[in-house]
């Protein structure tokens, strides 16, 4: 199923894919500062769009699958990863959920962390690790050339999952976690000079805005927190920050947040 995800990337292109993609990241922090990071890429809009434009064969049985690929077997035999990368991501996994009848398609990337201080490094490198592992090539024995091309496209366009990510600094340490705007000019330059970004904005107008949600689950109530569109649970242990691509590009501060606990 990872194969199918990558092939879709090739067919639709990065701009088209991004306009049909909603992203949710969940950070769970335990009392001992270990935890779990989960990134869910919801491409259900894309399946609905494919059906609308005749991309689905109405005579073919609708596919429904749920499969998970664990990193460990590939990491143990990989010569492409450093010792540090192997240690950080050995227990990671990718899960693909597809239900064509219900127009649902999600990719779920998960990795635990032993200490929250490792999380910034892991967030910045997980797509590179997935690319180095070549998981899609190992899964798909057929149509290898198409898979390889899709794999290359994913690596090339990985920043399209969050076009403004390089303008922000994510930090995490025991008791603190934040996402801070450090280079607003970078976003301004992209909007003015990057034709892909301009196309992306136009696609968002036609197909709906891309949404980003960050959920942080704390081991104890938050002492302080701030950010746009933040929702806190009654016990202040679960904080949800929500923004959109439009906000992120036109009001970058909307993607900032800071939590102390």
C-alpha contacts under 8 A as a table, 3 or more apart, distances in Angstrom:
res1	aa1	res2	aa2	distance
1	X	4	X	4.98
1	X	5	X	6.47
1	X	65	X	7.88
1	X	67	X	6.83
1	X	96	X	5.94
2	X	5	X	5.05
2	X	6	X	6.28
2	X	95	X	7.98
2	X	96	X	6.50
2	X	136	X	6.05
2	X	139	X	7.81
3	X	6	X	5.25
3	X	7	X	6.12
3	X	136	X	5.54
3	X	139	X	7.21
3	X	140	X	6.38
3	X	147	X	6.50
4	X	7	X	5.08
4	X	8	X	6.15
5	X	8	X	5.19
5	X	9	X	6.47
5	X	107	X	7.93
6	X	9	X	5.00
6	X	10	X	6.55
6	X	136	X	7.84
6	X	147	X	6.87
6	X	150	X	4.99
6	X	151	X	6.24
6	X	154	X	6.95
7	X	10	X	5.09
7	X	11	X	6.27
7	X	146	X	7.05
7	X	147	X	6.45
7	X	150	X	5.41
8	X	11	X	5.03
8	X	12	X	6.07
8	X	150	X	7.95
9	X	12	X	5.58
9	X	13	X	5.64
9	X	14	X	6.58
9	X	17	X	6.61
9	X	150	X	6.34
9	X	153	X	7.08
9	X	154	X	6.88
10	X	13	X	5.57
10	X	14	X	8.00
10	X	149	X	7.27
10	X	150	X	5.11
10	X	153	X	6.49
12	X	15	X	7.87
12	X	16	X	5.59
12	X	17	X	6.07
13	X	16	X	5.52
13	X	17	X	6.14
14	X	17	X	5.13
14	X	18	X	6.03
14	X	157	X	6.22
14	X	160	X	6.69
15	X	18	X	5.25
15	X	19	X	6.39
15	X	160	X	7.67
15	X	196	X	6.92
15	X	199	X	7.26
15	X	200	X	5.72
15	X	203	X	7.91
16	X	19	X	5.39
16	X	20	X	6.75
16	X	200	X	7.75
16	X	203	X	7.40
17	X	20	X	5.27
17	X	21	X	6.31
17	X	46	X	7.39
18	X	21	X	5.08
18	X	160	X	6.61
18	X	161	X	6.59
18	X	200	X	7.59
18	X	210	X	7.26
19	X	200	X	6.69
19	X	203	X	6.01
19	X	204	X	5.61
19	X	207	X	6.66
19	X	208	X	7.29
19	X	209	X	7.00
19	X	210	X	6.03
20	X	43	X	6.04
20	X	44	X	7.69
20	X	45	X	5.35
20	X	46	X	5.36
20	X	207	X	7.23
20	X	208	X	7.91
20	X	210	X	6.96
21	X	41	X	6.53
21	X	42	X	5.71
21	X	43	X	5.08
21	X	44	X	7.84
21	X	45	X	7.16
21	X	46	X	7.62
21	X	210	X	6.01
21	X	211	X	7.71
22	X	41	X	5.96
22	X	42	X	5.15
22	X	43	X	6.85
22	X	210	X	5.41
22	X	211	X	5.02
22	X	212	X	6.29
23	X	39	X	7.18
23	X	40	X	5.83
23	X	41	X	4.90
23	X	42	X	6.31
23	X	161	X	7.99
23	X	210	X	7.84
23	X	211	X	6.23
23	X	212	X	4.93
23	X	213	X	6.31
24	X	39	X	5.78
24	X	40	X	5.13
24	X	41	X	6.69
24	X	212	X	5.83
24	X	213	X	4.63
24	X	214	X	5.87
24	X	215	X	7.60
25	X	37	X	7.22
25	X	38	X	5.60
25	X	39	X	4.39
25	X	40	X	6.26
25	X	213	X	6.25
25	X	214	X	4.89
25	X	215	X	6.22
26	X	36	X	7.88
26	X	37	X	5.78
26	X	38	X	5.12
26	X	39	X	6.46
26	X	214	X	5.85
26	X	215	X	4.63
26	X	216	X	5.91
26	X	217	X	7.68
27	X	35	X	7.34
27	X	36	X	5.90
27	X	37	X	4.78
27	X	38	X	6.65
27	X	214	X	7.73
27	X	215	X	6.18
27	X	216	X	4.82
27	X	217	X	6.15
28	X	35	X	5.24
28	X	36	X	5.13
28	X	37	X	6.52
28	X	216	X	6.02
28	X	217	X	4.71
28	X	218	X	6.44
29	X	33	X	5.99
29	X	34	X	6.03
29	X	35	X	4.48
29	X	36	X	6.81
29	X	116	X	7.36
29	X	216	X	7.77
29	X	217	X	6.12
29	X	218	X	5.31
29	X	219	X	5.97
30	X	33	X	5.24
30	X	34	X	5.36
30	X	35	X	5.33
30	X	218	X	7.02
30	X	219	X	5.30
31	X	34	X	7.36
31	X	219	X	5.23
31	X	220	X	7.96
32	X	115	X	7.95
33	X	114	X	7.23
33	X	115	X	5.23
33	X	116	X	5.55
33	X	174	X	6.30
34	X	112	X	7.65
34	X	113	X	5.59
34	X	114	X	4.40
34	X	115	X	4.52
34	X	116	X	5.86
35	X	112	X	5.69
35	X	113	X	5.36
35	X	114	X	6.59
35	X	115	X	7.21
35	X	116	X	7.01
36	X	110	X	7.32
36	X	111	X	5.99
36	X	112	X	4.11
36	X	113	X	5.87
37	X	110	X	5.76
37	X	111	X	5.48
37	X	112	X	5.94
37	X	113	X	7.43
38	X	108	X	6.84
38	X	109	X	5.69
38	X	110	X	4.40
38	X	111	X	6.61
39	X	108	X	5.67
39	X	109	X	5.10
39	X	110	X	6.38
40	X	106	X	6.72
40	X	107	X	5.78
40	X	108	X	4.45
40	X	109	X	6.43
41	X	106	X	5.54
41	X	107	X	5.11
41	X	108	X	6.33
42	X	45	X	7.84
42	X	104	X	7.94
42	X	105	X	6.19
42	X	106	X	4.56
42	X	107	X	6.67
43	X	46	X	5.31
43	X	47	X	6.93
43	X	104	X	7.21
43	X	105	X	5.21
43	X	106	X	5.73
43	X	107	X	7.95
44	X	47	X	5.29
44	X	48	X	6.47
44	X	103	X	5.63
44	X	104	X	4.45
44	X	105	X	4.78
44	X	106	X	6.96
45	X	48	X	5.16
45	X	49	X	6.10
45	X	103	X	7.57
45	X	104	X	7.92
46	X	49	X	4.96
46	X	50	X	6.07
47	X	50	X	5.06
47	X	51	X	6.31
47	X	100	X	7.12
47	X	103	X	5.48
47	X	104	X	6.92
47	X	105	X	7.08
48	X	51	X	5.21
48	X	52	X	6.23
48	X	103	X	5.60
49	X	52	X	4.93
49	X	53	X	6.22
50	X	53	X	5.29
50	X	54	X	6.08
50	X	55	X	4.48
50	X	56	X	6.22
51	X	54	X	5.09
51	X	55	X	5.30
51	X	56	X	5.12
52	X	55	X	7.38
54	X	57	X	7.35
57	X	60	X	5.45
58	X	61	X	7.85
62	X	99	X	7.46
62	X	100	X	5.37
62	X	101	X	5.69
63	X	98	X	6.98
63	X	99	X	5.97
63	X	100	X	5.41
63	X	101	X	7.35
64	X	97	X	7.75
64	X	98	X	5.32
64	X	99	X	4.33
64	X	100	X	6.30
64	X	101	X	7.77
65	X	96	X	7.71
65	X	97	X	5.92
65	X	98	X	5.27
65	X	99	X	6.63
66	X	95	X	7.26
66	X	96	X	5.72
66	X	97	X	4.52
66	X	98	X	6.41
67	X	95	X	5.66
67	X	96	X	5.45
67	X	97	X	6.74
68	X	93	X	6.84
68	X	94	X	5.63
68	X	95	X	4.15
68	X	96	X	6.38
69	X	93	X	5.54
69	X	94	X	5.23
69	X	95	X	6.26
70	X	73	X	7.08
70	X	91	X	7.19
70	X	92	X	6.15
70	X	93	X	4.27
70	X	94	X	6.53
71	X	74	X	5.58
71	X	75	X	5.93
71	X	89	X	7.26
71	X	90	X	5.91
71	X	91	X	6.36
71	X	92	X	5.37
71	X	93	X	5.41
71	X	94	X	7.90
72	X	75	X	5.01
72	X	76	X	6.02
72	X	89	X	7.99
72	X	90	X	4.88
72	X	91	X	5.99
72	X	92	X	7.26
73	X	76	X	5.48
73	X	77	X	6.85
74	X	77	X	5.47
74	X	78	X	5.95
74	X	133	X	6.44
74	X	135	X	7.54
75	X	78	X	5.03
75	X	81	X	7.54
75	X	86	X	6.07
75	X	90	X	6.22
75	X	133	X	6.99
76	X	86	X	7.70
76	X	90	X	7.92
78	X	81	X	6.20
78	X	133	X	6.80
79	X	82	X	7.88
80	X	132	X	6.10
80	X	133	X	7.28
81	X	84	X	7.93
81	X	85	X	5.85
81	X	86	X	6.31
81	X	129	X	7.26
81	X	132	X	6.98
81	X	133	X	7.81
82	X	85	X	5.16
82	X	86	X	6.29
83	X	86	X	5.14
83	X	87	X	6.22
84	X	87	X	5.18
84	X	88	X	6.23
85	X	88	X	5.17
85	X	89	X	6.06
85	X	129	X	7.34
86	X	89	X	5.48
86	X	90	X	5.45
87	X	90	X	5.79
88	X	91	X	7.87
88	X	113	X	7.08
88	X	122	X	7.20
89	X	92	X	5.22
89	X	111	X	6.53
89	X	112	X	7.86
89	X	122	X	7.98
89	X	126	X	7.85
91	X	111	X	6.25
91	X	112	X	6.75
92	X	109	X	7.65
92	X	110	X	5.58
92	X	111	X	4.12
92	X	112	X	6.73
93	X	109	X	6.01
93	X	110	X	5.36
93	X	111	X	6.45
94	X	107	X	7.05
94	X	108	X	5.64
94	X	109	X	4.60
94	X	110	X	6.35
95	X	107	X	5.74
95	X	108	X	4.95
95	X	109	X	6.46
96	X	105	X	7.52
96	X	106	X	5.86
96	X	107	X	4.70
96	X	108	X	6.39
97	X	104	X	7.59
97	X	105	X	5.61
97	X	106	X	5.19
97	X	107	X	6.52
98	X	103	X	7.98
98	X	104	X	5.70
98	X	105	X	4.48
98	X	106	X	6.60
99	X	102	X	5.50
99	X	103	X	5.99
99	X	104	X	5.04
99	X	105	X	6.39
100	X	103	X	4.72
100	X	104	X	6.09
100	X	105	X	7.58
101	X	104	X	7.78
113	X	116	X	6.55
113	X	118	X	6.74
113	X	119	X	6.67
114	X	118	X	7.50
115	X	118	X	5.67
115	X	119	X	7.40
116	X	119	X	5.27
116	X	172	X	6.11
116	X	173	X	5.67
116	X	174	X	6.51
117	X	120	X	6.95
117	X	172	X	5.56
117	X	173	X	4.81
117	X	174	X	7.16
118	X	121	X	5.65
118	X	122	X	6.31
118	X	172	X	7.94
119	X	122	X	4.98
119	X	123	X	5.99
119	X	172	X	6.62
120	X	123	X	5.19
120	X	124	X	6.30
120	X	170	X	6.12
120	X	171	X	5.94
120	X	172	X	6.44
121	X	124	X	5.30
121	X	125	X	6.30
122	X	125	X	5.27
122	X	126	X	5.74
123	X	126	X	5.92
124	X	127	X	7.77
125	X	128	X	5.26
125	X	129	X	6.28
126	X	129	X	5.04
126	X	130	X	6.24
127	X	130	X	5.05
127	X	131	X	6.16
127	X	155	X	7.53
127	X	158	X	7.17
128	X	131	X	5.02
128	X	132	X	6.17
128	X	155	X	7.33
129	X	132	X	5.03
129	X	133	X	6.13
130	X	133	X	5.19
130	X	134	X	6.47
130	X	135	X	6.79
131	X	134	X	5.32
131	X	135	X	7.48
131	X	151	X	7.19
131	X	155	X	6.43
134	X	137	X	5.49
134	X	138	X	6.59
134	X	151	X	7.74
135	X	138	X	5.16
135	X	139	X	6.21
136	X	139	X	5.10
136	X	140	X	6.08
136	X	147	X	6.83
136	X	148	X	7.99
136	X	151	X	7.15
137	X	140	X	5.35
137	X	141	X	7.03
137	X	144	X	6.75
137	X	147	X	6.50
137	X	148	X	6.74
138	X	141	X	6.97
140	X	143	X	7.34
140	X	144	X	6.69
140	X	147	X	7.39
141	X	144	X	6.22
143	X	146	X	5.50
143	X	147	X	6.41
144	X	147	X	4.99
144	X	148	X	5.99
145	X	148	X	5.10
145	X	149	X	6.20
146	X	149	X	5.11
146	X	150	X	6.17
147	X	150	X	4.99
147	X	151	X	5.99
148	X	151	X	4.97
148	X	152	X	6.22
149	X	152	X	5.11
149	X	153	X	6.24
150	X	153	X	4.98
150	X	154	X	6.20
151	X	154	X	5.21
151	X	155	X	6.35
152	X	155	X	5.16
152	X	156	X	6.07
153	X	156	X	5.03
153	X	157	X	5.94
154	X	157	X	5.21
154	X	158	X	5.49
155	X	158	X	5.26
156	X	159	X	7.91
157	X	160	X	5.44
157	X	161	X	7.87
158	X	161	X	5.92
159	X	162	X	5.63
159	X	163	X	5.59
159	X	165	X	7.41
160	X	163	X	4.84
162	X	165	X	5.41
163	X	166	X	7.67
164	X	167	X	5.61
164	X	168	X	7.35
164	X	187	X	6.35
164	X	248	X	7.06
164	X	249	X	7.10
165	X	168	X	5.56
166	X	169	X	7.56
167	X	181	X	6.02
167	X	182	X	5.78
167	X	183	X	4.70
167	X	184	X	6.27
167	X	186	X	6.18
167	X	187	X	6.80
168	X	179	X	6.45
168	X	180	X	5.34
168	X	181	X	4.43
168	X	182	X	5.39
168	X	183	X	6.79
169	X	179	X	5.68
169	X	180	X	5.19
169	X	181	X	6.43
169	X	182	X	6.45
170	X	177	X	7.74
170	X	178	X	5.79
170	X	179	X	4.43
170	X	180	X	6.44
171	X	176	X	7.96
171	X	177	X	5.66
171	X	178	X	5.29
171	X	179	X	6.42
172	X	176	X	5.84
172	X	177	X	4.32
172	X	178	X	6.49
173	X	176	X	5.29
173	X	177	X	6.32
175	X	260	X	5.56
175	X	261	X	4.97
176	X	258	X	7.65
176	X	259	X	5.73
176	X	260	X	4.65
176	X	261	X	6.50
177	X	258	X	6.04
177	X	259	X	5.32
177	X	260	X	6.72
178	X	256	X	7.49
178	X	257	X	5.49
178	X	258	X	4.25
178	X	259	X	6.10
179	X	255	X	7.43
179	X	256	X	5.13
179	X	257	X	5.26
179	X	258	X	6.45
180	X	255	X	7.99
180	X	256	X	5.19
180	X	257	X	6.78
180	X	258	X	7.87
181	X	184	X	6.64
181	X	252	X	7.16
181	X	253	X	6.51
181	X	255	X	7.88
181	X	256	X	6.36
183	X	186	X	5.59
183	X	187	X	7.46
184	X	187	X	5.49
184	X	188	X	6.54
184	X	252	X	6.93
185	X	188	X	4.90
185	X	189	X	6.00
186	X	189	X	5.16
186	X	190	X	6.25
187	X	190	X	5.07
187	X	191	X	6.26
187	X	249	X	6.38
187	X	252	X	7.82
188	X	191	X	5.23
188	X	192	X	6.28
188	X	249	X	7.80
189	X	192	X	5.16
189	X	193	X	5.83
189	X	194	X	7.51
190	X	193	X	5.30
190	X	194	X	4.83
190	X	197	X	6.59
191	X	194	X	5.93
191	X	195	X	7.95
191	X	197	X	6.03
191	X	198	X	6.27
191	X	249	X	7.56
192	X	198	X	7.96
194	X	197	X	5.41
194	X	198	X	6.55
195	X	198	X	5.02
195	X	199	X	6.17
196	X	199	X	5.10
196	X	200	X	6.08
197	X	200	X	4.88
197	X	201	X	6.34
198	X	201	X	5.26
198	X	202	X	6.49
199	X	202	X	5.06
199	X	203	X	6.16
200	X	203	X	5.07
200	X	204	X	6.20
201	X	204	X	5.07
201	X	205	X	6.51
201	X	246	X	7.34
202	X	205	X	5.22
202	X	206	X	6.66
203	X	206	X	5.16
203	X	207	X	5.94
203	X	208	X	7.74
204	X	207	X	5.19
204	X	208	X	4.91
204	X	209	X	4.82
204	X	210	X	6.93
205	X	208	X	5.76
205	X	209	X	6.85
209	X	244	X	6.47
209	X	245	X	6.39
209	X	246	X	6.86
210	X	244	X	5.63
210	X	245	X	5.34
210	X	246	X	7.82
211	X	242	X	7.38
211	X	243	X	6.00
211	X	244	X	4.30
211	X	245	X	6.26
212	X	242	X	5.80
212	X	243	X	5.30
212	X	244	X	5.62
212	X	245	X	7.48
213	X	240	X	6.93
213	X	241	X	5.68
213	X	242	X	4.47
213	X	243	X	6.48
214	X	240	X	5.69
214	X	241	X	5.09
214	X	242	X	6.45
215	X	238	X	7.03
215	X	239	X	5.74
215	X	240	X	4.44
215	X	241	X	6.41
216	X	237	X	8.00
216	X	238	X	5.72
216	X	239	X	5.23
216	X	240	X	6.42
217	X	237	X	5.74
217	X	238	X	4.51
217	X	239	X	6.55
218	X	221	X	6.75
218	X	222	X	7.31
218	X	237	X	4.90
218	X	238	X	6.21
218	X	261	X	7.50
219	X	237	X	6.76
220	X	236	X	7.85
220	X	237	X	5.70
220	X	261	X	6.67
221	X	235	X	6.20
221	X	236	X	4.75
221	X	237	X	4.55
221	X	261	X	6.21
222	X	225	X	6.82
222	X	236	X	5.58
222	X	237	X	6.11
222	X	259	X	6.90
222	X	260	X	5.84
222	X	261	X	4.20
223	X	259	X	7.76
223	X	260	X	5.53
223	X	261	X	4.86
224	X	258	X	7.93
224	X	259	X	5.81
224	X	260	X	5.12
224	X	261	X	6.82
225	X	257	X	7.37
225	X	258	X	5.49
225	X	259	X	4.37
225	X	260	X	6.31
226	X	230	X	7.16
226	X	257	X	5.62
226	X	258	X	5.53
226	X	259	X	6.79
227	X	230	X	5.75
227	X	241	X	6.79
227	X	254	X	7.12
227	X	255	X	7.42
227	X	256	X	5.86
227	X	257	X	4.36
227	X	258	X	6.72
228	X	241	X	6.75
228	X	242	X	7.11
228	X	243	X	7.36
228	X	254	X	5.43
228	X	255	X	7.08
228	X	256	X	7.37
228	X	257	X	7.42
229	X	241	X	5.83
229	X	242	X	5.58
229	X	243	X	7.13
230	X	239	X	6.75
230	X	240	X	5.46
230	X	241	X	4.57
230	X	242	X	6.66
231	X	239	X	5.70
231	X	240	X	5.08
231	X	241	X	6.65
232	X	235	X	7.87
232	X	236	X	5.44
232	X	237	X	7.45
232	X	238	X	5.82
232	X	239	X	4.61
232	X	240	X	6.48
233	X	236	X	4.96
233	X	237	X	6.42
233	X	238	X	5.33
233	X	239	X	6.57
234	X	237	X	7.91
235	X	238	X	7.59
236	X	239	X	6.87
241	X	257	X	7.59
242	X	255	X	7.89
243	X	247	X	6.46
243	X	248	X	7.05
243	X	254	X	6.54
243	X	255	X	6.20
244	X	247	X	5.23
244	X	248	X	6.10
245	X	248	X	5.00
245	X	249	X	6.13
246	X	249	X	5.35
246	X	250	X	6.01
246	X	251	X	7.82
247	X	250	X	5.27
247	X	251	X	5.02
247	X	252	X	6.42
247	X	254	X	6.16
247	X	255	X	7.79
248	X	251	X	5.45
248	X	252	X	4.35
248	X	253	X	7.21
248	X	254	X	6.06
248	X	255	X	5.98
249	X	252	X	5.64
251	X	254	X	5.80
252	X	255	X	5.93
252	X	256	X	7.64
253	X	256	X	5.35
